[in-house]
């Protein structure tokens, strides 16, 4: 049996064709909207056709390039509320609450003052947002920030981590950028260790660099001041014999236990070099004085 319903609305004339389930076609049943010459959209109960989804599925469909819009007034669009069903986009076999086969594009509607920087917000309830492949899927994971590129010029990538001081105030702690200045101002950093302790940067391994700039203060120019108390060589000899290291220089046991501060050690080594210079000057003055005495004695 074939029913054709024809009715007229204020806006347009619509034909609705209903294929009675008692027809011999056992693949699907549907209600189709349109005119006798052109179909617009419809509802379908699929029995066994693989073209229209899984067996027993219900479909809302359109013809040609017509859009499908779910629109409410001030209410919400709710799918699978209080059920174990899943939503698939681009797939007829969703494995999760939302399963998308294809790319996802997010477009926010917030623009910073000046209209040059737009913002998209993605919120989640709870503490952690975990991204990765599911259990059993053999695939390495990689997170990339890659601008699409533009003829207008260079585009950079930027990752920023904030502390929330309160509901209305945030503090930028970590800034990692592919162009410009990157910095960490959010505690201590460990490389090769999960326990940096009180050090801003703790590295368990070697570091290779062309140059290291260390700020050390005070720099030991004070050694050359007239009031500097230079230890005499007799006392220096006694100290070395007793302690087996120079005064103010850490011992081998102390270095093994605590390490060496580059800035402090550079300062102490320069101090000892300057003290050694003073000892050499003293020795040279003594040698010169002795040579003059020898000349006097030889002249008699």
C-alpha positions in Angstrom: 0.0 0.0 0.0 1.4 3.5 -0.9 0.0 6.6 0.8 0.7 10.1 -0.6 -0.1 12.9 1.8 -0.4 16.4 0.3 -0.7 19.4 2.5 -0.1 23.2 2.2 1.5 25.4 4.9 1.7 29.1 5.0 5.2 29.0 3.7 5.3 26.2 1.1 3.6 23.1 -0.4 5.0 19.8 0.9 4.3 16.2 -0.2 5.0 13.4 2.3 5.3 9.9 0.9 5.0 7.0 3.3 6.2 3.5 2.3 4.0 1.1 4.3 6.0 -1.6 6.2 3.8 -4.2 4.6 5.6 -3.7 1.3 7.8 -6.4 0.0 11.1 -4.4 0.4 12.6 -5.9 3.6 15.6 -3.5 3.8 14.2 -0.3 5.2 11.0 1.8 5.8 11.0 5.6 5.6 9.0 8.8 5.5 10.2 11.2 2.8 9.6 14.9 2.6 9.6 16.9 -0.6 7.7 17.3 -3.8 6.7 14.8 -6.4 9.7 16.0 -8.5 12.3 16.5 -5.8 13.0 15.0 -2.4 14.3 17.1 0.5 14.7 15.0 3.6 13.2 12.1 5.5 13.2 9.6 8.4 14.2 6.0 8.0 14.1 2.8 10.0 16.8 0.5 8.6 16.2 -3.2 8.7 19.1 -4.8 6.9 20.6 -2.3 4.4 24.4 -1.7 4.9 24.1 1.5 3.0 22.1 3.2 5.8 23.9 2.2 8.9 23.6 -0.8 11.2 20.6 -3.2 11.3 17.7 -1.8 13.3 19.0 1.8 13.3 16.9 4.9 12.8 18.1 7.7 10.5 17.3 11.3 9.8 18.6 12.2 6.4 18.7 14.9 3.7 19.1 14.9 0.0 21.7 16.6 -2.2 23.7 19.3 -0.4 21.0 20.3 2.1 22.1 21.0 5.7 20.6 19.3 8.8 20.1 21.6 11.7 19.1 20.8 15.3 17.6 24.0 16.7 16.0 24.9 19.9 14.6 28.1 21.4 16.3 28.6 24.8 16.5 24.9 25.6 19.4 22.4 25.1 20.0 19.7 22.6 20.6 16.4 24.6 21.7 13.2 23.0 21.9 9.8 24.8 20.9 11.3 28.2 21.0 8.7 30.9 21.8 5.9 28.5 24.7 3.7 27.5 24.4 4.8 23.8 27.2 6.4 21.9 27.4 9.2 19.3 29.4 8.6 16.1 30.4 11.4 13.7 31.7 10.0 10.4 31.3 6.4 11.7 28.4 4.0 12.2 30.2 2.1 14.9 31.2 4.5 17.7 33.3 3.0 20.5 33.0 5.9 23.0 30.4 8.5 24.1 31.7 10.7 21.3 33.6 9.0 18.4 34.7 11.3 15.5 36.2 9.8 12.4 37.8 12.8 10.8 39.2 16.2 11.8 37.8 18.5 14.5 37.7 22.3 14.1 37.0 24.6 17.1 36.1 28.2 16.6 35.7 30.5 19.6 33.7 33.7 19.7 36.0 35.7 22.0 38.4 38.3 20.7 41.0 40.2 22.7 40.9 44.0 22.7 42.1 45.3 19.4 40.5 42.5 17.5 43.8 40.7 16.5 43.8 37.7 18.9 40.8 35.4 19.1 40.4 32.8 21.9 38.7 29.4 22.0 37.9 27.8 25.4 37.8 24.1 26.1 36.7 23.3 29.7 36.6 19.9 31.5 35.3 18.9 34.9 37.8 17.5 37.3 41.6 17.8 37.6 43.3 15.9 34.8 42.7 15.9 31.0 44.4 12.7 29.7 45.0 12.4 25.9 46.5 9.3 24.3 45.8 6.2 22.4 43.5 3.6 24.0 44.7 0.4 25.6 45.7 -2.2 23.0 46.4 0.4 20.3 50.1 0.3 19.2 50.9 3.8 18.3 53.4 6.4 19.7 51.9 9.6 21.0 53.1 13.1 20.0 51.5 16.5 20.7 52.3 19.1 18.1 51.5 22.9 18.0 51.8 23.7 14.3 50.4 26.9 12.8 48.7 26.3 9.4 50.8 29.0 7.7 49.8 32.3 6.1 51.0 34.5 3.3 51.1 37.4 5.8 54.3 36.2 7.4 55.8 34.2 10.2 53.5 32.4 12.7 54.9 31.0 16.0 53.7 28.5 18.6 53.4 29.2 22.2 52.6 27.1 25.4 51.8 29.0 28.6 51.1 27.6 32.1 49.3 29.8 34.7 48.7 29.8 38.4 45.2 30.8 39.4 45.6 33.3 42.3 41.8 33.6 42.6 38.7 33.5 40.3 39.7 36.7 38.5 43.5 36.8 38.7 46.1 34.5 37.0 49.9 34.5 37.1 51.9 33.3 34.1 54.6 30.9 35.4 55.8 29.0 32.4 56.2 30.4 28.8 57.5 28.2 26.0 57.6 29.8 22.6 59.1 28.9 19.2 59.9 32.5 18.6 61.1 34.9 21.3 61.7 34.4 25.0 60.9 31.2 26.9 61.1 30.9 30.7 60.2 28.7 33.7 59.1 30.6 36.8 57.1 27.9 38.4 59.3 26.1 41.0 62.4 24.0 40.5 63.3 21.9 37.4 65.0 18.5 37.3 66.6 17.0 34.2 67.4 13.3 34.7 66.1 13.5 38.2 62.6 13.8 39.8 64.1 15.5 42.9 65.7 18.8 42.1 65.6 19.8 45.8 66.1 23.5 46.5 67.9 24.1 43.2 66.2 26.0 40.4 67.8 23.6 37.9 69.2 20.1 38.9 70.8 18.0 36.2 71.8 14.4 36.7 74.2 14.1 33.9 76.6 16.2 31.8 76.0 19.7 30.3 77.6 20.9 27.1 77.8 24.6 26.4 80.0 27.0 24.5 79.9 29.6 27.2 78.4 29.9 30.7 77.9 33.3 32.3 78.0 33.1 36.1 77.3 36.1 38.3 79.6 36.0 41.4 79.8 38.7 44.0 81.9 40.1 45.6 84.7 39.7 43.1 88.0 39.4 44.9 89.7 42.6 43.9 89.7 43.3 47.7 92.8 41.1 47.9 94.8 44.0 46.5 93.5 46.5 49.1 96.1 47.7 51.6 94.2 46.5 54.6 93.8 42.9 53.3 94.9 40.4 55.8 97.2 38.1 53.8 98.2 35.0 55.7 101.9 34.7 56.1 103.6 31.6 54.5 104.5 30.0 57.8 100.9 29.9 59.0 99.8 28.9 55.5 102.2 25.9 55.6 100.8 24.8 59.0 97.2 25.1 57.8 98.0 23.0 54.7 99.8 20.3 56.7 96.9 20.1 59.1 93.9 20.3 56.7 95.3 19.1 53.4 93.7 21.9 51.4 93.9 25.7 51.1 92.1 28.0 53.5 88.5 28.8 52.4 88.7 26.1 49.7 86.2 23.2 50.4 87.7 19.8 51.2 87.5 16.8 48.9 84.9 15.2 51.2 82.8 18.4 51.2 82.8 18.6 47.4 81.9 14.9 47.1 78.9 15.4 49.4 77.7 18.8 48.4 79.1 19.6 44.9 80.8 22.8 43.8 79.2 26.2 43.2 80.8 27.5 40.0 80.4 31.1 40.9 81.7 30.7 44.4 84.6 28.4 43.3 85.6 30.8 40.5 85.7 33.6 43.1 87.8 31.6 45.6 90.2 30.4 42.9 90.8 33.9 41.7 91.3 35.0 45.3 94.0 32.4 45.7 95.6 33.4 42.4 95.7 37.0 43.6 97.1 35.9 47.0 99.7 33.9 45.2 100.5 37.0 43.1 101.1 38.9 46.3 103.3 36.1 47.6 105.4 36.2 44.4 105.7 40.0 44.7 106.9 39.6 48.3 109.4 36.9 47.3 110.6 39.1 44.4 111.2 42.0 46.7 113.1 39.8 49.1 115.2 38.4 46.3 115.9 41.9 45.0 116.9 43.0 48.5 119.2 40.0 49.0 120.9 40.6 45.6 121.6 44.2 46.5 123.2 43.1 49.8 125.3 40.5 48.0 126.6 43.2 45.7 127.6 45.4 48.6 129.4 42.5 50.3 131.2 41.6 47.1 132.3 45.2 46.6 134.2 45.3 50.0 
